[in-house]
Amino acid sequence: MEKWKCSLCGYIFDTAVGIQEDGIVPETSFEQLPSDWTCPLCGAPKSAFDRE
């Protein structure tokens, strides 16, 4: 599985875990997130994330 890190706040999106409280189930790839998805901590867009 992949991890993606927000370049603004350091939040890690782990595809193996998802984000249960936002309805993003485990094993959801970063590419499958909606285009308007934002970092749950700082609100940064997907473009601010880099693969770990």
Distance bins in CASP14 RR format, pairs under 12 A and 6 or more apart:
PFRMAT RR
TARGET T0000
AUTHOR 0000-0000-0000
RMODE 2
METHOD distances of the structure
MODEL  1
1 12 0 0 0 0 0 1 0 0 0 0 0
1 13 0 0 0 0 0 1 0 0 0 0 0
1 14 1 0 0 1 0 0 0 0 0 0 0
1 15 1 0 1 0 0 0 0 0 0 0 0
1 16 1 1 0 0 0 0 0 0 0 0 0
1 17 0 0 0 0 1 0 0 0 0 0 0
1 18 0 0 0 0 1 0 0 0 0 0 0
1 26 0 0 0 0 1 0 0 0 0 0 0
1 27 1 0 0 1 0 0 0 0 0 0 0
1 28 0 0 0 0 0 1 0 0 0 0 0
1 29 0 0 0 0 1 0 0 0 0 0 0
1 30 0 0 0 0 0 1 0 0 0 0 0
1 51 0 0 0 0 0 1 0 0 0 0 0
1 52 0 0 0 0 0 1 0 0 0 0 0
2 12 0 0 0 0 0 1 0 0 0 0 0
2 13 0 0 0 0 1 0 0 0 0 0 0
2 14 1 0 0 1 0 0 0 0 0 0 0
2 15 1 0 1 0 0 0 0 0 0 0 0
2 16 0 0 0 0 1 0 0 0 0 0 0
2 17 0 0 0 0 0 1 0 0 0 0 0
2 18 0 0 0 0 0 1 0 0 0 0 0
2 27 0 0 0 0 0 1 0 0 0 0 0
2 28 0 0 0 0 0 1 0 0 0 0 0
2 29 1 0 0 1 0 0 0 0 0 0 0
2 30 1 0 0 1 0 0 0 0 0 0 0
2 31 0 0 0 0 1 0 0 0 0 0 0
2 32 0 0 0 0 0 1 0 0 0 0 0
2 33 0 0 0 0 0 1 0 0 0 0 0
2 49 0 0 0 0 0 1 0 0 0 0 0
2 50 0 0 0 0 0 1 0 0 0 0 0
2 51 1 0 0 1 0 0 0 0 0 0 0
2 52 1 0 0 1 0 0 0 0 0 0 0
3 10 0 0 0 0 0 1 0 0 0 0 0
3 11 0 0 0 0 0 1 0 0 0 0 0
3 12 1 0 1 0 0 0 0 0 0 0 0
3 13 1 0 0 1 0 0 0 0 0 0 0
3 14 1 0 1 0 0 0 0 0 0 0 0
3 15 1 0 0 1 0 0 0 0 0 0 0
3 16 0 0 0 0 1 0 0 0 0 0 0
3 17 0 0 0 0 1 0 0 0 0 0 0
3 18 0 0 0 0 0 1 0 0 0 0 0
3 29 0 0 0 0 0 1 0 0 0 0 0
3 30 0 0 0 0 1 0 0 0 0 0 0
3 49 0 0 0 0 1 0 0 0 0 0 0
3 50 0 0 0 0 1 0 0 0 0 0 0
3 51 1 0 0 1 0 0 0 0 0 0 0
3 52 1 0 1 0 0 0 0 0 0 0 0
4 10 0 0 0 0 0 1 0 0 0 0 0
4 11 0 0 0 0 1 0 0 0 0 0 0
4 12 1 0 0 1 0 0 0 0 0 0 0
4 13 1 0 1 0 0 0 0 0 0 0 0
4 14 0 0 0 0 1 0 0 0 0 0 0
4 15 1 0 0 1 0 0 0 0 0 0 0
4 16 0 0 0 0 0 1 0 0 0 0 0
4 17 0 0 0 0 0 1 0 0 0 0 0
4 18 0 0 0 0 0 1 0 0 0 0 0
4 19 0 0 0 0 0 1 0 0 0 0 0
4 28 0 0 0 0 0 1 0 0 0 0 0
4 29 0 0 0 0 1 0 0 0 0 0 0
4 30 1 0 1 0 0 0 0 0 0 0 0
4 31 0 0 0 0 0 1 0 0 0 0 0
4 32 0 0 0 0 0 1 0 0 0 0 0
4 33 0 0 0 0 1 0 0 0 0 0 0
4 37 0 0 0 0 0 1 0 0 0 0 0
4 39 0 0 0 0 1 0 0 0 0 0 0
4 44 0 0 0 0 0 1 0 0 0 0 0
4 46 0 0 0 0 1 0 0 0 0 0 0
4 47 0 0 0 0 0 1 0 0 0 0 0
4 48 0 0 0 0 1 0 0 0 0 0 0
4 49 1 0 1 0 0 0 0 0 0 0 0
4 50 1 0 0 1 0 0 0 0 0 0 0
4 51 1 0 1 0 0 0 0 0 0 0 0
4 52 1 0 0 1 0 0 0 0 0 0 0
5 11 1 0 0 1 0 0 0 0 0 0 0
5 12 1 0 1 0 0 0 0 0 0 0 0
5 13 1 0 0 1 0 0 0 0 0 0 0
5 14 0 0 0 0 0 1 0 0 0 0 0
5 30 0 0 0 0 0 1 0 0 0 0 0
5 39 0 0 0 0 1 0 0 0 0 0 0
5 41 0 0 0 0 0 1 0 0 0 0 0
5 44 0 0 0 0 0 1 0 0 0 0 0
5 48 0 0 0 0 1 0 0 0 0 0 0
5 49 1 0 0 1 0 0 0 0 0 0 0
5 50 1 0 1 0 0 0 0 0 0 0 0
5 51 0 0 0 0 1 0 0 0 0 0 0
5 52 1 0 1 0 0 0 0 0 0 0 0
6 12 1 0 0 1 0 0 0 0 0 0 0
6 13 1 0 0 1 0 0 0 0 0 0 0
6 30 0 0 0 0 0 1 0 0 0 0 0
6 37 0 0 0 0 0 1 0 0 0 0 0
6 38 0 0 0 0 1 0 0 0 0 0 0
6 39 1 0 1 0 0 0 0 0 0 0 0
6 40 0 0 0 0 1 0 0 0 0 0 0
6 41 1 0 0 1 0 0 0 0 0 0 0
6 42 1 0 0 1 0 0 0 0 0 0 0
6 43 0 0 0 0 1 0 0 0 0 0 0
6 44 1 0 1 0 0 0 0 0 0 0 0
6 45 0 0 0 0 1 0 0 0 0 0 0
6 46 0 0 0 0 1 0 0 0 0 0 0
6 47 0 0 0 0 0 1 0 0 0 0 0
6 48 1 0 1 0 0 0 0 0 0 0 0
6 49 1 0 1 0 0 0 0 0 0 0 0
6 50 0 0 0 0 1 0 0 0 0 0 0
6 51 0 0 0 0 0 1 0 0 0 0 0
6 52 0 0 0 0 0 1 0 0 0 0 0
7 39 0 0 0 0 1 0 0 0 0 0 0
7 42 0 0 0 0 0 1 0 0 0 0 0
7 44 1 0 0 1 0 0 0 0 0 0 0
7 45 0 0 0 0 0 1 0 0 0 0 0
7 46 0 0 0 0 0 1 0 0 0 0 0
7 47 0 0 0 0 1 0 0 0 0 0 0
7 48 1 0 1 0 0 0 0 0 0 0 0
7 49 1 0 0 1 0 0 0 0 0 0 0
7 50 1 0 1 0 0 0 0 0 0 0 0
7 51 0 0 0 0 0 1 0 0 0 0 0
7 52 0 0 0 0 0 1 0 0 0 0 0
8 38 0 0 0 0 0 1 0 0 0 0 0
8 39 1 0 0 1 0 0 0 0 0 0 0
8 41 0 0 0 0 1 0 0 0 0 0 0
8 42 1 0 1 0 0 0 0 0 0 0 0
8 43 0 0 0 0 1 0 0 0 0 0 0
8 44 1 0 1 0 0 0 0 0 0 0 0
8 45 0 0 0 0 1 0 0 0 0 0 0
8 47 0 0 0 0 0 1 0 0 0 0 0
8 48 1 0 1 0 0 0 0 0 0 0 0
8 49 0 0 0 0 1 0 0 0 0 0 0
8 50 0 0 0 0 0 1 0 0 0 0 0
9 38 0 0 0 0 0 1 0 0 0 0 0
9 39 1 0 0 1 0 0 0 0 0 0 0
9 40 0 0 0 0 1 0 0 0 0 0 0
9 41 1 0 1 0 0 0 0 0 0 0 0
9 42 1 0 1 0 0 0 0 0 0 0 0
9 43 0 0 0 0 1 0 0 0 0 0 0
9 44 1 0 0 1 0 0 0 0 0 0 0
9 48 0 0 0 0 1 0 0 0 0 0 0
9 49 0 0 0 0 0 1 0 0 0 0 0
10 39 0 0 0 0 1 0 0 0 0 0 0
10 40 0 0 0 0 0 1 0 0 0 0 0
10 41 1 0 0 1 0 0 0 0 0 0 0
10 42 0 0 0 0 1 0 0 0 0 0 0
10 43 0 0 0 0 0 1 0 0 0 0 0
10 44 0 0 0 0 1 0 0 0 0 0 0
10 48 0 0 0 0 1 0 0 0 0 0 0
10 49 0 0 0 0 1 0 0 0 0 0 0
10 50 0 0 0 0 1 0 0 0 0 0 0
10 52 0 0 0 0 0 1 0 0 0 0 0
11 19 0 0 0 0 0 1 0 0 0 0 0
11 38 0 0 0 0 0 1 0 0 0 0 0
11 39 1 0 1 0 0 0 0 0 0 0 0
11 40 1 0 0 1 0 0 0 0 0 0 0
11 41 1 0 1 0 0 0 0 0 0 0 0
11 42 1 0 0 1 0 0 0 0 0 0 0
11 43 0 0 0 0 1 0 0 0 0 0 0
11 44 0 0 0 0 1 0 0 0 0 0 0
11 48 0 0 0 0 1 0 0 0 0 0 0
11 49 0 0 0 0 1 0 0 0 0 0 0
11 50 0 0 0 0 0 1 0 0 0 0 0
11 52 0 0 0 0 0 1 0 0 0 0 0
12 18 0 0 0 0 0 1 0 0 0 0 0
12 19 0 0 0 0 0 1 0 0 0 0 0
12 30 0 0 0 0 0 1 0 0 0 0 0
12 39 0 0 0 0 0 1 0 0 0 0 0
12 40 0 0 0 0 0 1 0 0 0 0 0
12 41 0 0 0 0 0 1 0 0 0 0 0
12 49 0 0 0 0 1 0 0 0 0 0 0
12 50 0 0 0 0 0 1 0 0 0 0 0
12 51 0 0 0 0 0 1 0 0 0 0 0
12 52 1 0 0 1 0 0 0 0 0 0 0
13 19 1 0 0 1 0 0 0 0 0 0 0
13 22 0 0 0 0 0 1 0 0 0 0 0
13 24 0 0 0 0 1 0 0 0 0 0 0
13 26 0 0 0 0 0 1 0 0 0 0 0
13 28 0 0 0 0 1 0 0 0 0 0 0
13 29 0 0 0 0 0 1 0 0 0 0 0
13 30 1 0 0 1 0 0 0 0 0 0 0
13 31 0 0 0 0 0 1 0 0 0 0 0
13 32 0 0 0 0 0 1 0 0 0 0 0
13 33 1 0 0 1 0 0 0 0 0 0 0
13 37 0 0 0 0 1 0 0 0 0 0 0
13 38 0 0 0 0 0 1 0 0 0 0 0
13 39 0 0 0 0 1 0 0 0 0 0 0
13 40 0 0 0 0 1 0 0 0 0 0 0
13 41 0 0 0 0 0 1 0 0 0 0 0
13 44 0 0 0 0 0 1 0 0 0 0 0
13 46 0 0 0 0 1 0 0 0 0 0 0
13 48 0 0 0 0 0 1 0 0 0 0 0
13 49 1 0 0 1 0 0 0 0 0 0 0
13 50 0 0 0 0 0 1 0 0 0 0 0
13 51 0 0 0 0 0 1 0 0 0 0 0
13 52 0 0 0 0 1 0 0 0 0 0 0
14 20 0 0 0 0 0 1 0 0 0 0 0
14 24 0 0 0 0 0 1 0 0 0 0 0
14 26 0 0 0 0 1 0 0 0 0 0 0
14 27 0 0 0 0 0 1 0 0 0 0 0
14 28 0 0 0 0 0 1 0 0 0 0 0
14 29 0 0 0 0 0 1 0 0 0 0 0
14 30 0 0 0 0 0 1 0 0 0 0 0
14 49 0 0 0 0 0 1 0 0 0 0 0
14 51 0 0 0 0 0 1 0 0 0 0 0
14 52 0 0 0 0 1 0 0 0 0 0 0
15 24 0 0 0 0 1 0 0 0 0 0 0
15 25 0 0 0 0 0 1 0 0 0 0 0
15 26 1 0 0 1 0 0 0 0 0 0 0
15 27 1 0 0 1 0 0 0 0 0 0 0
15 28 1 0 0 1 0 0 0 0 0 0 0
15 29 1 0 1 0 0 0 0 0 0 0 0
15 30 1 0 0 1 0 0 0 0 0 0 0
15 31 0 0 0 0 1 0 0 0 0 0 0
15 32 0 0 0 0 1 0 0 0 0 0 0
15 33 0 0 0 0 1 0 0 0 0 0 0
15 49 0 0 0 0 0 1 0 0 0 0 0
15 51 0 0 0 0 0 1 0 0 0 0 0
15 52 0 0 0 0 0 1 0 0 0 0 0
16 24 0 0 0 0 0 1 0 0 0 0 0
16 25 0 0 0 0 0 1 0 0 0 0 0
16 26 1 0 1 0 0 0 0 0 0 0 0
16 27 1 0 0 1 0 0 0 0 0 0 0
16 28 0 0 0 0 1 0 0 0 0 0 0
16 29 0 0 0 0 0 1 0 0 0 0 0
16 30 0 0 0 0 0 1 0 0 0 0 0
17 23 0 0 0 0 0 1 0 0 0 0 0
17 24 0 0 0 0 1 0 0 0 0 0 0
17 25 0 0 0 0 1 0 0 0 0 0 0
17 26 1 0 1 0 0 0 0 0 0 0 0
17 27 0 0 0 0 1 0 0 0 0 0 0
17 28 0 0 0 0 1 0 0 0 0 0 0
18 24 1 0 1 0 0 0 0 0 0 0 0
18 25 1 0 0 1 0 0 0 0 0 0 0
18 26 1 0 1 0 0 0 0 0 0 0 0
18 27 1 0 0 1 0 0 0 0 0 0 0
18 28 1 0 1 0 0 0 0 0 0 0 0
18 29 0 0 0 0 0 1 0 0 0 0 0
18 30 0 0 0 0 0 1 0 0 0 0 0
18 32 0 0 0 0 0 1 0 0 0 0 0
18 33 0 0 0 0 1 0 0 0 0 0 0
18 37 0 0 0 0 0 1 0 0 0 0 0
18 40 0 0 0 0 0 1 0 0 0 0 0
19 25 0 0 0 0 1 0 0 0 0 0 0
19 26 0 0 0 0 1 0 0 0 0 0 0
19 28 0 0 0 0 1 0 0 0 0 0 0
19 30 0 0 0 0 0 1 0 0 0 0 0
19 33 0 0 0 0 1 0 0 0 0 0 0
19 37 0 0 0 0 1 0 0 0 0 0 0
19 38 0 0 0 0 0 1 0 0 0 0 0
19 39 0 0 0 0 0 1 0 0 0 0 0
19 40 1 0 0 1 0 0 0 0 0 0 0
19 41 0 0 0 0 0 1 0 0 0 0 0
20 26 0 0 0 0 1 0 0 0 0 0 0
20 28 0 0 0 0 0 1 0 0 0 0 0
20 40 0 0 0 0 0 1 0 0 0 0 0
21 40 0 0 0 0 1 0 0 0 0 0 0
22 28 0 0 0 0 0 1 0 0 0 0 0
22 33 0 0 0 0 1 0 0 0 0 0 0
22 34 0 0 0 0 0 1 0 0 0 0 0
22 37 0 0 0 0 1 0 0 0 0 0 0
22 38 0 0 0 0 0 1 0 0 0 0 0
22 39 0 0 0 0 0 1 0 0 0 0 0
22 40 1 0 0 1 0 0 0 0 0 0 0
22 41 0 0 0 0 0 1 0 0 0 0 0
23 33 0 0 0 0 0 1 0 0 0 0 0
23 34 0 0 0 0 0 1 0 0 0 0 0
23 37 0 0 0 0 0 1 0 0 0 0 0
23 40 0 0 0 0 0 1 0 0 0 0 0
24 30 0 0 0 0 0 1 0 0 0 0 0
24 32 0 0 0 0 1 0 0 0 0 0 0
24 33 1 0 0 1 0 0 0 0 0 0 0
24 34 0 0 0 0 1 0 0 0 0 0 0
24 37 0 0 0 0 1 0 0 0 0 0 0
24 40 0 0 0 0 1 0 0 0 0 0 0
25 32 0 0 0 0 1 0 0 0 0 0 0
25 33 0 0 0 0 0 1 0 0 0 0 0
26 32 0 0 0 0 0 1 0 0 0 0 0
28 34 0 0 0 0 0 1 0 0 0 0 0
28 37 0 0 0 0 0 1 0 0 0 0 0
29 46 0 0 0 0 0 1 0 0 0 0 0
29 51 0 0 0 0 0 1 0 0 0 0 0
30 37 0 0 0 0 1 0 0 0 0 0 0
30 46 1 0 0 1 0 0 0 0 0 0 0
30 47 0 0 0 0 0 1 0 0 0 0 0
30 49 1 0 0 1 0 0 0 0 0 0 0
30 50 0 0 0 0 0 1 0 0 0 0 0
30 51 1 0 0 1 0 0 0 0 0 0 0
30 52 0 0 0 0 0 1 0 0 0 0 0
31 37 0 0 0 0 0 1 0 0 0 0 0
31 46 0 0 0 0 1 0 0 0 0 0 0
31 49 0 0 0 0 0 1 0 0 0 0 0
31 51 0 0 0 0 0 1 0 0 0 0 0
32 46 0 0 0 0 0 1 0 0 0 0 0
33 39 0 0 0 0 0 1 0 0 0 0 0
33 40 0 0 0 0 0 1 0 0 0 0 0
33 45 0 0 0 0 0 1 0 0 0 0 0
33 46 1 0 0 1 0 0 0 0 0 0 0
33 47 0 0 0 0 0 1 0 0 0 0 0
33 49 0 0 0 0 1 0 0 0 0 0 0
34 45 0 0 0 0 0 1 0 0 0 0 0
34 46 0 0 0 0 1 0 0 0 0 0 0
35 45 0 0 0 0 1 0 0 0 0 0 0
35 46 1 0 0 1 0 0 0 0 0 0 0
35 47 0 0 0 0 1 0 0 0 0 0 0
36 43 0 0 0 0 0 1 0 0 0 0 0
36 45 0 0 0 0 1 0 0 0 0 0 0
36 46 0 0 0 0 1 0 0 0 0 0 0
36 47 0 0 0 0 0 1 0 0 0 0 0
37 43 0 0 0 0 1 0 0 0 0 0 0
37 44 0 0 0 0 0 1 0 0 0 0 0
37 45 0 0 0 0 1 0 0 0 0 0 0
37 46 1 0 1 0 0 0 0 0 0 0 0
37 47 0 0 0 0 0 1 0 0 0 0 0
37 48 0 0 0 0 0 1 0 0 0 0 0
37 49 0 0 0 0 1 0 0 0 0 0 0
38 44 1 0 0 1 0 0 0 0 0 0 0
38 45 1 0 1 0 0 0 0 0 0 0 0
38 46 1 0 0 1 0 0 0 0 0 0 0
38 47 0 0 0 0 0 1 0 0 0 0 0
38 48 0 0 0 0 1 0 0 0 0 0 0
38 49 0 0 0 0 0 1 0 0 0 0 0
39 45 1 0 0 1 0 0 0 0 0 0 0
39 46 0 0 0 0 1 0 0 0 0 0 0
39 47 0 0 0 0 0 1 0 0 0 0 0
39 48 1 0 0 1 0 0 0 0 0 0 0
39 49 1 0 0 1 0 0 0 0 0 0 0
40 49 0 0 0 0 0 1 0 0 0 0 0
41 48 0 0 0 0 0 1 0 0 0 0 0
41 49 0 0 0 0 0 1 0 0 0 0 0
42 48 0 0 0 0 1 0 0 0 0 0 0
42 49 0 0 0 0 0 1 0 0 0 0 0
43 49 0 0 0 0 0 1 0 0 0 0 0
44 50 0 0 0 0 0 1 0 0 0 0 0
END
